Amino acid sequence: MNFNDLVRLRSSIRGYEPAKAVEKDKLLRILEAGRMAPSAKNNQPWTFVVITSAEVLKEVHKAYARDWFWQAPVVIVVKGRREDAWERKYDGYNALETDLTIAMDHIILAATAEGLGTCWIAAFEPEILHKALGLKPEEMVFAITPLGYPSEKGLMVVPKVRKPLSSIVEWR
Ligand SMILES: Cc1cc2nc3c(=O)[nH]c(=O)nc-3n(C[C@H](O)[C@H](O)[C@H](O)COP(=O)(O)O)c2cc1C
């Protein structure tokens, strides 16, 4: 699949086949794509938490209580600490959120290329997630994603609504 097709194909999937496990080789290729992401000063301030055990999934799901989220057989959490990320000396900008977001996007696009569904989730409850995974207070999570084979409902993707290029590009 070429890159343009891939970015058009990726959609937020909100329905999964709970009993259809994700193959380990696919999972490893997806994580490898995250590993290859760029990061400020190449600090790679991330850890990818791959949750597949029913016990931990049960707790993680409480952080985002949606029916469709419960269906996913895998959840990926990208986490990191501010102290591990590059900081701009002029104004103190810390690249952690940017670095973790790029890694997550690599993961999500790689999952799409493997025929798997994902969905960016930022509206989770951080306190519940931290408790579920035993994270330290300084470990930050900006986004999590379910991962799995889309169900029929999950595949009923609404057409992409995007602003036209003419309204978002400034040519100078
Ligand atoms: C930073 C970010 C946070 C998001 N958080 C959520 C979320 O908490 N729950 C959800 O269902 N979708 C979430 N989404 C998905 C968006 O709603 C979705 O990307 C957007 O509507 C465009 O649809 P598409 O992904 O199918 O192209 C999030 C997306 C991004 C980029």
The ligand as an SDF file (V2000), in Angstrom:
LIG
                    3D

 31 33  0  0  0  0  0  0  0  0999 V2000
   -5.2150   14.0600   20.0020 C   0  0  0  0  0  0  0  0  0  0  0  0
   -6.4300   13.2550   19.6650 C   0  0  0  0  0  0  0  0  0  0  0  0
   -7.2680   12.8410   20.6750 C   0  0  0  0  0  0  0  0  0  0  0  0
   -8.4070   12.0700   20.3760 C   0  0  0  0  0  0  0  0  0  0  0  0
   -9.1510   11.5790   21.4250 N   0  0  0  0  0  0  0  0  0  0  0  0
  -10.2120   10.7730   21.1360 C   0  0  0  0  0  0  0  0  0  0  0  0
  -10.9480   10.1800   22.2020 C   0  0  0  0  0  0  0  0  0  0  0  0
  -10.6800   10.3670   23.3680 O   0  0  0  0  0  0  0  0  0  0  0  0
  -11.9860    9.3700   21.8670 N   0  0  0  0  0  0  0  0  0  0  0  0
  -12.3220    9.0940   20.5650 C   0  0  0  0  0  0  0  0  0  0  0  0
  -13.2560    8.3380   20.3430 O   0  0  0  0  0  0  0  0  0  0  0  0
  -11.6180    9.6380   19.5290 N   0  0  0  0  0  0  0  0  0  0  0  0
  -10.5680   10.4560   19.7860 C   0  0  0  0  0  0  0  0  0  0  0  0
   -9.8230   10.9700   18.7590 N   0  0  0  0  0  0  0  0  0  0  0  0
  -10.1780   10.6410   17.3570 C   0  0  0  0  0  0  0  0  0  0  0  0
  -10.7710   11.8260   16.6050 C   0  0  0  0  0  0  0  0  0  0  0  0
  -12.0900   12.0390   17.0100 O   0  0  0  0  0  0  0  0  0  0  0  0
  -10.6580   11.5250   15.0970 C   0  0  0  0  0  0  0  0  0  0  0  0
   -9.3000   11.3900   14.7490 O   0  0  0  0  0  0  0  0  0  0  0  0
  -11.2820   12.6000   14.2250 C   0  0  0  0  0  0  0  0  0  0  0  0
  -12.6720   12.7090   14.4680 O   0  0  0  0  0  0  0  0  0  0  0  0
  -11.0930   12.2990   12.7360 C   0  0  0  0  0  0  0  0  0  0  0  0
  -11.6100   11.0480   12.3980 O   0  0  0  0  0  0  0  0  0  0  0  0
  -10.6960    9.8910   11.7960 P   0  0  0  0  0  0  0  0  0  0  0  0
   -9.6170    9.5790   12.8260 O   0  0  0  0  0  0  0  0  0  0  0  0
  -11.5980    8.7260   11.6060 O   0  0  0  0  0  0  0  0  0  0  0  0
  -10.0840   10.3840   10.5260 O   0  0  0  0  0  0  0  0  0  0  0  0
   -8.7030   11.7460   19.0350 C   0  0  0  0  0  0  0  0  0  0  0  0
   -7.8450   12.1680   18.0310 C   0  0  0  0  0  0  0  0  0  0  0  0
   -6.7010   12.8850   18.3330 C   0  0  0  0  0  0  0  0  0  0  0  0
   -5.7650   13.2790   17.2270 C   0  0  0  0  0  0  0  0  0  0  0  0
  1  2  1  0
  2  3  1  0
  2 30  2  0
  3  4  2  0
  4  5  1  0
  4 28  1  0
  5  6  2  0
  6  7  1  0
  6 13  1  0
  7  8  2  0
  7  9  1  0
  9 10  1  0
 10 11  2  0
 10 12  1  0
 12 13  2  0
 13 14  1  0
 14 15  1  0
 14 28  1  0
 15 16  1  0
 16 17  1  0
 16 18  1  0
 18 19  1  0
 18 20  1  0
 20 21  1  0
 20 22  1  0
 22 23  1  0
 23 24  1  0
 24 25  2  0
 24 26  1  0
 24 27  1  0
 28 29  2  0
 29 30  1  0
 30 31  1  0
M  END
$$$$
